[in-house]
């Protein structure tokens, strides 16, 4: 029987790593480790004096259980899952079903420790890899390596390479042309509709968890804003008020949130995580021009970004940028393959030396190499480029082209400058963006690449066909 018990928990502002969360683990009133564990003291847990019929509290936070590994006699116990985190957690014992607790809640349940001991974990995607796993041992439990309770918080080693599936669905080609200001699916521009008398852009953005082919033969269970990876491009001008209605539908499996880098708001309200079936309104004014990232900020942030929850906001100066002949957007990201049909691998993404399976533009590896983009020779081409990472820098380059106009993070290289300086590549760290302009000097093919040449072969490659 699962019974929800109201509880007021201490929430951290936002857990960006397992280590930070562990440092904020709750202490007892008499100091660390002195808190009672249900009907048994922490000393009883650590000494293995637990007996069947005792009550054990499992305190969950981002991303650990306390206690994690401990010793108990074989038999049946009462457990209480106490969620002191900011997002939903659950606990699963080997062979059992998940017991779920929302943030700030407690749930009572029964569990049985067999003669050989039992392993438990949080089954929400990414949480086990981040360290939410433990082991209840008995005197008859063989020694095993576990991710919980040790000094290694990096999670298990990266998975073996994933084999391509010849029956995977073909990928959907993403149109690389950005929308006009205040246009797009679910977007409404209301002139003069903002509280300050300026223009208001309203946007309903619905989270969707879906299967998506991220490269030929590789289908993943992605988490998306609006059903796409990357999410829809939002285009505004300085001075616009943006009001986003974020919806996490009941059929979602995990909590989600959103963080707009184009905004200046406190993260406690608009950036709060919402559980399946909840929604929120995120409102901000676009005070600064640029190419900005938005992403899910729910912990583990790395996993939510690595699994598809990111997008681009274009904020033009007041009155807009000068017109050009053609425009394109390119959002570059890494992909760390999970098993076919499952989310991307958090364990792979969480390595100190990241080694992605793919790096791509606009969510699919090499899609613009397979489907070159037609341009007109001599036309002025404007590209909005954003590197969302989550972990690797990029060097954006077009083979055979020189950039005559670059605005990178507010630093402007203007066409016709004194000395006629140009740019061959634009370096972008994760979460940096740029506005880049060039022309094709003659008919032919021009490759857009990450000039770190270990990545074009992993999908960071596209083609312009001129003439």
Secondary structure by P-SEA (a helix, b strand, c coil): cbbbbbbbcccccccccaaaaaaacccccccccccccccccaaaaaaccccccbbbbbcccccccccccccccbbbbbbbbcccccbbbbbbccccccccccccbbbbbcccccccccccccccccccccccbbbbbcccccbbbbccccccccccccccbbbbbccccbbbbbccccccccccccbbbbccccccccbbbbbbbbbbbccccccccccccccccccccccbbbbbcccbbbbbbccccccccccccccccccccccccccccccccbbbbbbbbcccccbbbbbbcccaaaaaaaacccbbbbbccccccccccbbbbbbbbcccccccccccccccccccccccccccccccccccccbbbbbccccbbbbbccccccccccccccccccccccccccccccccccccccccbbbbcccccbbbbbbbccbbbbbbccccccccccccbbbbbcc
